[in-house]
Amino acid sequence: MFGVLCYKFCMAVIKVENISKHFGALKAVDNLSFEVEAGQVFGFLGQNGSGKSTTIRMLLSLIHPSSGSIELFGKSIQKNRASILEQVGAIIERPDLYPYLSATEHLQLFAKVRKQKIEASRIIDTLTQVGLSHRAQDKVQTFSLGMKQRLGIAIALVHNPSLIILDEPTNGLDPQGIADIRALIQHLAKEEGKTIFVSSHLLSEIEQVANQILIIHQGKKMVEGVTKELLDPEKRIVQIKTMDDVKALAIIVAGGFSQYLLTRKEGIFLKLPTTAIPVLNESLVQSGIAVLGIETKNSLEDYFLQITSNA
Amino acid sequence: MWSLIQIELYKIFRRPRTYIAFGAIAALIVIIQFGLKIDGDTYAGFLMKDIKDTLTVDGKVLNGYLICYILLQLLLVHVPLLVALIAADMISGEANLGTLRLLFTTPYSRTHWVLAKFIAASMYTILLLIWLAFLALFASMWIFGTDDLFLMKSNYVVLIEQSDVLWRYIGAFVFASFSLLTVTSLGFLMSSLSSNSVGPIVGTMSAIVFFTILSTLNIPLFNIVKPYLFTTHMNNWKEFFDIKVNIDNEAIRGSILNIPKIKTSIMVLTLHIILFVTASVIIIKKKDILS
C-alpha cells in the first residue's frame, strides 16, 4: 500500500539529467537537470529563445538530446516511448491544427490513436472543459488563435493523461481566456491529481499556478525552487514615474529609501516591501513631486534583476 | 496500424486539394472522348493514312478499346504529376502546418506513422488509377462500343481480337499501379526531406522529368544507367499490347511478346518503392522535429 502511495506521490514523474542540445554551433540547452514530482504544477520559465521549447520537445522525444538522459514515470523516454506517451498530453508552442477539420473531429482523430477506448461523452466533456462546446462542429479555419489554443489543450486532455505538458498555453488568449486556463490548470492539479509541466515567458502567469518553478536563461538553469520562496510577495520591484526624476531621486534618498534603490537607466526603480510603497508615495507627494504612476514590475526580466540584486 | 491508416485516409479525403486530380482526369478524358465522338472518323483516317492503300480493316477501328489506349498513352505520362501533389505533401505538408509534432507525440512510433502515411497515399494513388480506368476504359466502352483493338506501332501493326483485350487492360492497369506507386514513394522521400509542401512537389516532378529525359536520350554514356532508372520502366504497360505471332504471322491469342521485360520492370519499380520508403523512414526517425 505504501509502495503504491509512494509511487503516486513521491516519485519523480519527470527526471532530466544533464541534457544538452546543440544545433551546429548553437547550444540551445546546456547541461540542464531537474525533477518534477507527481501532483506538482511545475512552472518552466524563460524568455523567448531561452531553450524552453527545445527542452519540452526533448521530453516528448521530438528532438534527440545531444547528451544526457530523460526519464518519465521512471522509464527512459527513448526506450519506452509508446508506453510513456500513452500517459502524456501535450501542446507545444503554437496551436497548429488541421484547418479543414472541426473541433470534434480533431478530438475524435486523436482519441483514435490511444490504446484505451475514449467514449464520445468524454470528447464532449473535454470540449466543455476548455469552453469550446458551442463551436464543436465548426471547422478550425474559422477559429481565433485563442480558440485554437483551447482546442490544443483539449487534444492534450482528451485521453485523460496523468502528465500534462503545456508549452505557452495562454498564447493568444484574452484576459478571460488566460483566467480560464489558469483555473483549468488549478482544477486539473488539485481535483484530478494531474502532474502539470507548464512553460511560459510570463512570470505573472506561472506564479499564480505553479508550486515549483525553474527558470532557464540561454539554455542554462538559472534558478529553481518553491514558488513561494523564490517570489517573495513582500518585496517587489516598483518603477516610480514622476514629472521630475532628479528631484524625486533626491527625496527618495533623503527619505531613507536609498537602500531599496536599484541602478537602472530606464527610470527610478526600487525593490522594497509592499508596505513601504504608500509611505514612499506620500513622501514624494508631500515634497511637491507630481507622481505620474507607481508600477509593480513582475516580468521575467525584472525577476532576473531581482535575483541579481539579491546576489 | 489500421487506425493510423484510417486517420491518414480521412485527412486526405477531407482536403479539397485531393479532388483536383480526380477532377483533372475526368475533365481531360471527357474532353478527349467528346472530341473523338464528334470528329472521330477524321482522327481514325489520320491514323490509317499510311496503310489505307495496303490494308483493309473491317469493323469499328475507333472503338472503346482504342480510345482507352489513346487516353492511357496521353494520361499515364501526366498522372504522376497529379500523384506527386498528394504524396509529396504527406509529411512536409504536416511539418509545414505544424501538426507533425502532434502526431509524433502520440504513442505510435514515427515508423508507424510514416508507413501509415505511405499506405494511405498509395491507396489514394490506386483510387486515382481506378478512377482513370473507369473513365478511360469502361466509359469509353460504353460510349464507343467494343471491337478488335487495332494498334499502329512504329513499324508494324497489332490487331488484337476483341475477346482478348480486356485482360490486357487489367494487366496494364496493375502494371501502371507499380509505376504510380514508385512516384508516390519518390514523392514521399522528397516529403521527408523538407518542411514545406512546395519544394517536395516541385522536386518530385523535376526528378520525373529529369530521369524521363535520361531514359529517352540515346547517348551511350546514359545507356549504362538506363536499365536502373524507374522512368525507363514506367511506360512498359504497353508491353501487354504486343502479342506473339505464329509462323503464318497470325496473332496468338492470350500471348504477350515480352513477358520477361514486364517482370524486370515490375522488379525494378518494386525495388525503387522499397528503397524510397525505407530511406523516408530512416530520415524521419533521425530527424529533429522543429516545425
Contacts between the chains, C-beta under 8 A, distances in Angstrom:
chain1	res1	chain2	res2	distance
A	57	B	101	7.5
A	57	B	288	7.7
A	57	B	289	6.8
A	57	B	290	7.7
A	60	B	101	7.9
A	60	B	104	7.9
A	60	B	105	4.8
A	61	B	104	7.7
A	61	B	105	7.8
A	62	B	101	5.5
A	62	B	104	5.8
A	62	B	105	6.7
A	62	B	288	7.2
A	62	B	289	4.1
A	63	B	288	4.4
A	63	B	289	6.7
A	63	B	290	7.2
A	64	B	286	7.8
A	64	B	288	6.2
A	81	B	107	7.7
A	81	B	109	6.8
A	82	B	107	4.4
A	82	B	108	7.0
A	82	B	109	6.7
A	83	B	107	7.3
A	85	B	105	6.1
A	85	B	106	6.4
A	85	B	107	4.6
A	86	B	107	4.5
A	88	B	105	7.3
A	90	B	105	5.4
A	92	B	101	5.4
A	92	B	105	7.4
A	93	B	98	7.9
A	94	B	98	5.9
A	96	B	97	5.7
A	96	B	98	2.6
A	96	B	99	5.5
A	96	B	101	7.7
A	96	B	102	7.3
A	97	B	99	6.6
A	97	B	102	7.8
A	98	B	11	6.6
A	98	B	14	7.7
A	98	B	97	7.2
A	98	B	99	6.2
A	100	B	14	5.1
A	100	B	15	5.7
A	100	B	16	7.4
A	101	B	11	7.8
A	101	B	14	6.3
A	109	B	7	5.7
A	109	B	10	7.1
A	109	B	11	7.9
A	110	B	102	7.3
A	110	B	106	7.2
A	112	B	3	5.1
A	112	B	6	7.3
A	112	B	7	6.0
A	113	B	3	6.3
A	113	B	4	6.9
A	113	B	7	7.0
A	113	B	103	8.0
A	113	B	106	4.3
A	113	B	107	7.0
A	113	B	108	6.1
A	114	B	106	7.6
A	114	B	107	7.1
A	115	B	107	6.6
A	155	B	102	6.9
